[in-house]
Structures are given as structure tokens and as C-alpha cells.
Amino acid sequence: MSRAQLLRRDAALIRSTCEIPEALTVTQWADKYRVLPETSTAPGPYDSSVVPYARRPQDCMADPGVSLVVLCWASQTTKSSCLENALGFRIHRMPSPIIVVQPKIDAAESWTKERLVPMVRTTPVLRERVRLARTTDSTLRYKGFPGGFVFVASAGSATELAARSSPIILLDEVDRFEVIPGEGNPVEIALRRQGAADVATAVLTSTPRDAETTIVWPYLEAGTYEKYFVPCPDCGHRQTLEWARLDFESACYTCEGCGVLIDERHKPAMLAAGEWRATNPQGTYPSFHLNGLYSPFARSNWREMIASWKRAQGKPADLQV
């Protein structure tokens, strides 16, 4: 090998070794690298413009200055994708041990098979890092990668929650967690596994249950309790979307400011121009509340939600949904 070739080789090695990492947020990372699997609502490259309200919450999940993030969101609002984007970002850009907590063992296994594995397989920067094949250091719920691992634990097992320590704890659907006899609140048990890490982040997500059994709601209220304000396309008045202002006859939304009926076709533009506002500015961590009226997906449209509500009359369990 000539001297020139050696110099070029050494220069390339130095560039690859000393390359300055991209300064990306979770959203920027997802827009650039994330590919949604075929089982997703919208397979293909991730596009944050579809769910603009997800940007700030998921960006908080990798902010070193944020220790806890809480998402109390309705179903079909992509809170699971936010969790996955934050996980993918950390595997690629901020590797460390990561524990994902699901309500029970069967949920942990299903989440691994249906969410984690497809995300890794369809996203090239994750596929080249995460070991999916079963080996001594890669099992169904434990996946290793350079600089860390992902372990998907069951909230119903005190043994599993205590088995490993990690600075990053992602707790999904916490209102489906059950108190462990003789142990207490599984959320608090899991949070203790962060130990004495100097920089640690925990994320709680859930669709809320009833007031007597909810776990996520007190965490929501203790945080900044942010709501997503969107502008009226007619008068520009910013407001949150509330069930009481939905007109059942037209399936349009009644503006709080001018009273005009807003057709749902305006919702994408309203979401794009929306902003999160804290209702409890004294909260020490960011927490976010979002109801189903914000969902951008066709199967969660306002007319279908009204029809579902009408069908649920006289059925308390259906009304809760």
C-alpha cells in the first residue's frame, strides 16, 4: 500500500472515529431515520407533520434536563409511537440500558413481537445495531445493542422490576398496572431501579381509566398538565378541543370564540398551528393531556366518535371507553 493510500485510509478512520454526532431531537431523528412497519396505520417513513402535537412530548423524552414525562392520552393518538421514537433515538444516538415496562408478561411479549421487533427490522440504523436473533445475550424480551440493552419487563412481577437497574425507564399503559401484593405501586417500584444515575429519565404513558383506579392521573396533575390549543380557522381564537362543544347533528366543532361550526376537514391545519400550554406552570416535570378529538386518523373521526357514544348509552363500560 502506497503512502498516499495509507494517509487516505488513516484520514477516513479518524473521520469515522471522531465524527461529531448529529444534534437531533427525537422528532428530527424519527423524521430522518424511522420507518413504520406494514402493521402501522401509515406504513413507511415516519412523518411528524401528521401528528404535530407529538413533537414536544417525545422531544422531552430525550432531554437530559427532564427527569419525568407523563402522557395521559386517548387511544389512537400515537402515544405508543412517541415511546417507540424515544426508544429508537436512544438506541441509535444515546445508548444505555433501557427498561420498558408493560402491564403483564403476555403484554410484554406481545409488545416485543408486535412493536419493538418490527420497528428494528424496518429502521436500518436500528437493524444494524440491535441483535434480534436468539442468542445467549438476546432473548424474546431482552435485546442487546452496542452501549446498552432493552429489557421489556412485566409490571406484575416484583422480581422482574427489581432484576435490573437502568437510568431510562419507559412505562407503557400504566393504568393497566396492578398493585403488587406486599410490594405497592409498581410505578414507584420501577422508578427505584434508576438508582443513583446522574442523568435519568422516566416516561409514563396511558389511556386513563376511572377516577377510583387510575394511576396516571395524579402524575399528570402533579406535572405541568399541558393541553394542546388549536386556532379556529375562522376567527383564530385558540382553544382546546372539548367533547361538550362537538355538534352532534353536523359532526362539526363549535368555536369557543365566534361560535362558527368547524368542519373536521380543517383539523390537520388546526393541529399544525397548535401549541402546548401549561395549566400548572409550577409542575416540576412536563405532563400532557390529549383527548380523542385530536386524533388525525380517519377511523377516529368526529362522526364515528358521536356514533360510538350514542351506541354506548345505557352501557357504563362502553361509555368509559
N, C-alpha and C positions, 0 to 999 in steps of 0.2 A: 504493500500500500504506500502510495507516494505521500510526501509531507503535506501537500495540499489536501489530499483526501483525508489524512489524519486530522488536519485542522478543521475541515468541514464536519467530520464526524464528532469531534470534541465540541465544536460550537453547537451542533444540534443537540448533543447530550446536555450541555449547560443550559440551553434554552428550555428544554423539556423539564429539567430538574428545577430550574429557578423561575419558571413561568409564574407570573403573578395571577392568582385566581381571579376570575371574573367577580366583580362586585354586583351580585344579583340578589334581588328579593326573591321570595318563594314564588310570587306571581310571575316575575320575569323568567325565572328558571322554568316554570311549568309551560309558559308560552313558547319557550325556546326548545325545550327537551321532551316534555311529557307527551306521550301518545296514549290515548284512551283505547282500551281493548274493544273487541266487537260486541261484548256483552254490555257496553256502556250505552247510555241514552243517545249519545252522539259520538260514535267511534271516530278515531283519527286524531290529528294533532289537537292538543288542548287549546282552547281559545277563551281567555278570561273575559272578553267582551260580552260573552253570552251571560255570564253571572258576575257583573261588575261589583256587586256587593260582597263577593268573596275575597276581593283583593286585600283590603286592610286586615280582616281577621286572620287569613293564612299568612300574611307577611309578619304579623305579630308572633306567630309560632316559631320563628327562627330569629327573633330579635334578642340578642344577648341581654338586653336590659329588661326583658319581660320574663317573669318567673311563672306566671299562670295565665292561661287564656281559656275562656269559657264560651261555648257556642250552645245556646238554647234555641234550636231552630226546628221548624216543622219538617216533616218528611218531604222529599223531592225538592229540596233547596240546595243540594250539593254540599252539605256539611261533611259527608264522608270523603268527597273529592278534596276538600280543603285539608283534611287529615292526611290523605294519601300524598298530596302535593308536598306538604311539610315533611313527611317521611322520606319521599324521594329526594327532596332537596338536601336533607341531612345526610343521606347515604352517599350522595354524589359530592356535595360541597363541604359538609361539616360532619364527617364520620365520627361516630361514637357508639357506645352501647345504647340501644333503644328498646324500651319495653312498651308493647301495645297491649292494652287490657280490654278484653271483651267480656260480656256478662257471664258466659258459661263455657265449658270446654267445647261443646259442639259448635257454639258461635265462634270460638277462637279458631277451630279447624276450618269452618266454612269461610270465615273472613280470609284466612291464609290462602285457601284454594281459589276463592272467587274474587278477591280484591288484590292481595299482595302479589301472588304469583303472576296473574295476568298483567299487572302494572309493570313488573320487572321484565316480563317477556316482550312486551310491546314498546318499551322505552329503552333504546340502545345503550345510553350511558348507565343505566341500572343493570341491564342484562350482562354487561361486561364486568360488573363488579360483584353482584350477588350470586352466591352459589346456591342454585336451586336443586341440583342433583342430590339425592340422599347419600350422605357420607357420614363419617364419624363426627364431623362438625357442621352438618346440615341435616336437620330432621324436618318433619312436617311443620312444626311451629317454631323452629329455631333456624335462622338463616344468617350465615356469616358473610362478611364483606371486609375489604381492607380498612382497618381502623375501627371496626366495631361489629355489632351483630343486631339483628332484630329478633326478639323473643315475643311471641304472641301468647299472653297468659290469660287464665280464667279468673275472673273476679270472685268466683265461688270457691276458690281454693286458697286458703291462707298459706299453705305450703308453697304454692307456685308464686304467690305475691312476695313471699319472703325469700325465694330461692336466689334471686339475682339483684344486684344494685345497678342503677343506671341514672345518669343525670337527666335523661329525656324519658318522660312517661306520657304516653298518649292513651287516654281513657275514652272509649267509644260507647255511646248509648248507656250512660251511667244510670239513667232511671230504670234500667232493666237489671241493675245490680241488686243483690240481696244481701242483707246484713248477715255476716258470718257468725253463727252461734259461738259465744265466748270470745269473739275477736273484735266485733264492732263494724264501723263503717268501712267498707272495702276501699273507698276512695282514699281515705286517710291512711289506711294500711299501705296502699300502693305508693302514696306520696312520700312515705317514710323511706322508701327504697332509694330515694335520691341521695340519701346520706349527707355527707358534708361537702358535696360538689360546690365549687366556687361559682360556676355558671350552670344553672339547672332550669329546665323548662317543663311544665306540665300543661297538658291540654285536656279539657273536659268537653265532650260533645254529647248532646242528647236531644231527642224529642221529648218534651216534658209529659209526665203522667199527672195524675190528680194531686191536689194540694196536700193530701194526707200522706202520700207515699213518695212524692218527688224528692230526688236527691240533688238534681242540678239547679233547681230554682233558688235556693239560698246562696249558692255560689254565684249565680247570675246577679242577684240583688246586691251582694257584697262588693261586686266589681263596679266598673263604670256604667254598666247597664245601658249599652248603646243601642239606639234604634235607627233604622235607615229611613231618612227623609227624602222624598222624591217630589219634583215640581209638577204642578198642574200644567198641562200643555197649553191651556187657555190663558190663565192669569199668572202663572209662575209661582203661586203660593206653595211653599214646601210643607209637606205633611207626611205622617206615617200612614200606611195603609191599614185600615181597621175594618173588621167584619161588619160593624154596625152601619158603615157608610156604603156598603155594597147594595145597589138597587136590584132586587130580586126579579123584577119584571123584565128589565132590559139587560141584565147581567153587566151593567156599567158601574163605574165607581163615581160617587158624588163628591165633588171637590169640596173640601172643608172651607175654602176661601170664597169662591164665587158661586158654588152650587151647580156648576155645569156637570153634565154626565160625561164621564171619560170612558171612551171605548177601550177595550183591552188591547187593541192594536197599537195604542200609544205606549204600552208598558215597556217595551225594550228601550225606547228613548228616555222614558222617565227613570228607569233603572240606571242607564248610562250616566245620567245627570245627578244621580242621588248622592247622598253623603251620610256618613255615620255621625250621630251626635250623642254625647254622653248625657244621660238623665241623672246620673250620680257621679259628678265630676270628682268627688272625694274618694272614689274607689281606687284601691291600690293596684289593681290589675285590670286589663281590658276584658269586658264581657259583652256579649252581643245577643240580642233577641231578634228573631225573624219569624213571621208567621207565613202560612202557606200562600197568601195572596201575592207574595212577591215572586213565586216560582215562575221562571220563564218557559217552562216546558208545557207543551200542548195538553198533555194528559192531566195537568193540574190547573187548567184554565178556570176562570171565574164561573162560567156557566155550569161546568161539571161540578165545581165545589158547591154551588147552590143546589144542584140536583141531589148531590150526596147528602147534604144537610136535610133536605126535605124527606129523603128516604129514611133518614135516621130518627125521625120524630117518633117518640114513644119507646126508643131503644137506647137507654143510657150508655151502654158500652159503645154503640156506634156513634153516638153524639160526642163521646170523649175523643174518638178518632178524628 
